Amino acid sequence: MAVLGATGAVGQRFVQLLDGHPWFRAGALAASERSAGRRYGQAARWFLEEPMPEWARDMEVVPCRPGLDARVAFSGLDASVAGAIEEEFARGGHAVVSNSRNHRMDPEVPLLIPEVNADHLELVEVQKRRWRGGGFIVTNPNCSTVGLAMSAAPLYRAFGIKRLVVATLQAISGAGYPGVSSVDILDNVIPFIGGEEEKMESETLKILGTPKAAASFPISAQCHRVQVSDGHTLAVAVETDQRTTPEEAARALREFRSSLAPLGLPSLPERPLTVRDEPDRPQPRFDRMAGKGMTVTVGRVRACPVFGLKYVALVHNTIRGAAGVAILNAELLKAKGCL
Ligand SMILES: NC(=O)c1ccc[n+]([C@@H]2O[C@H](COP(=O)([O-])OP(=O)(O)OC[C@H]3O[C@@H](n4cnc5c(N)ncnc54)[C@H](OP(=O)(O)O)[C@@H]3O)[C@@H](O)[C@H]2O)c1
């Protein structure tokens, strides 16, 4: 495995989550020319609570050029450069498993959350014809979209969705490093995250749809940056096609299970969703590490006088919302024989 953008916020999560992974080993850590040639321990300004793995510290950071000795290239690249670099890697025969937005809405590229739309993997075969040499690109959604799509999926399947609104409270780590200036975020809420609302509105529909056709109900998103280190909170109101009660909705959320359990994917959490009954949960500090950061926590499932139903969801943005879901995607690719 190679990690492209290994020095960044998402790249560091890849390195941390690949430490001791039973199937995968990070054989190459790649980043910009600024970091290439330096030891990873010097090039990465490590800011995770978990220590930097010893094996990574002395690895030399290499430039992001295809030909690395790795079948899978995990990408945590800055979106300004990810598009072209990921294409080069796909053309060079690598399986690119990306976090970046650049290829997510390409109709031939799966936008994947394994528990929700593993059937979209069929697009890989279509795409292989484009790149030849066995290369392809698989993407995971934007971090806040993961929380929305995972919590909306059981409701969509059980009751249908007529329309949905979501307001987010998003963690600072979602902006990468150095991210938002402390002067801007201290004692503050910033009601704008460039492109985020559009991504939530379009990506969620692609995920909930079939490989060939997106779902088609209106979504309205409002995104805010808040002073939380990790964990995006989403306040969701939804009108379902078929009328439902909060109790029935909570049951559908609680009973949501992945059909992938028999594959034994190492990063698949026991439960994709957990539903809390306390009136003051989920909270980022207490709930973001549910299922080692891979379980989305839902709470406050209740009646909404306007839409019928509302709830709060919490997703760990760099684990389930980025590196963790990408590693799960690669595990699914391996288990399905796509690598
Ligand atoms: N943070 C999140 O919660 C999150 C969640 C989901 C998706 N994403 C997406 O994941 C991607 C990475 O986000 P991030 O937050 O990790 O960003 P980041 O902390 O700014 O890291 C960006 C990475 O890209 C590398 N890079 C920049 N310019 C490059 C170039 N010209 N050639 C090669 N490498 C280059 C950087 O290397 P140097 O250190 O050498 O500059 C660094 O490793 C973005 O597309 C973002 O939208 C982020």
The ligand as an ORCA input file, in Angstrom:
! r2SCAN-3c Opt
* xyz 0 1
  N      -9.687     16.358      7.151
  C     -10.816     15.681      6.991
  O     -11.576     15.426      7.965
  C     -11.206     15.169      5.633
  C     -12.289     14.318      5.568
  C     -12.667     13.796      4.324
  C     -11.983     14.141      3.204
  N     -10.931     15.006      3.267
  C     -10.225     15.306      2.026
  O      -8.956     14.610      2.072
  C      -7.946     15.384      1.400
  C      -6.831     15.702      2.377
  O      -7.317     16.511      3.429
  P      -6.433     16.899      4.694
  O      -7.387     17.509      5.627
  O      -5.606     15.726      5.121
  O      -5.446     18.004      4.036
  P      -3.976     18.483      4.514
  O      -3.796     18.249      5.979
  O      -3.831     19.860      3.996
  O      -2.954     17.487      3.726
  C      -2.781     17.585      2.336
  C      -1.734     16.564      1.858
  O      -1.572     16.763      0.445
  C      -0.161     16.880      0.159
  N       0.065     17.755     -0.998
  C      -0.228     19.077     -1.121
  N       0.170     19.556     -2.329
  C       0.746     18.497     -2.970
  C       1.363     18.349     -4.251
  N       1.478     19.363     -5.116
  N       1.831     17.120     -4.597
  C       1.730     16.072     -3.750
  N       1.166     16.162     -2.503
  C       0.672     17.364     -2.137
  C       0.434     17.479      1.405
  O       1.833     17.210      1.443
  P       2.892     18.239      2.123
  O       2.798     18.025      3.606
  O       4.187     17.791      1.576
  O       2.497     19.614      1.711
  C      -0.348     16.726      2.484
  O       0.218     15.458      2.692
  C      -8.644     16.629      0.872
  O      -8.987     16.421     -0.461
  C      -9.866     16.762      1.779
  O     -10.907     17.452      1.156
  C     -10.517     15.511      4.467
*
